[in-house]
Amino acid sequence: MPITIGWNEASAIPIGLVVIREVYEKHLRDLTENDFEGESPDCKSIESAKLVLSCIYKVSLDDNDKVWVVKFEHADIPKEVVR
């Protein structure tokens, strides 16, 4: 599956391929250290996740909201192949 950067699908730039290993749903209040493993440094706690996700999706989130946790790893394929 391609991984991209950008704010919308039309202008997204492919930067590589990933393999999705696990997907699950949780309430924000139930996220654990394991759920944040591999996350960017600005999103390593429940409070920071609420702030970051609220900014990205332009909604106000609270501890009762559900989120999807997607665990993936980079595929060993040059980004030129993705385009």
Buried (B, 14 or more C-beta within 10 A) or exposed (E): EBBEEEEEEEEEEBBBBBEEEEEEEEEBEEBEEEBBEEBEEEBBEBEBBBBBBBEEEEEEBEEEBEBEBEBBEEBEEEEEEBE
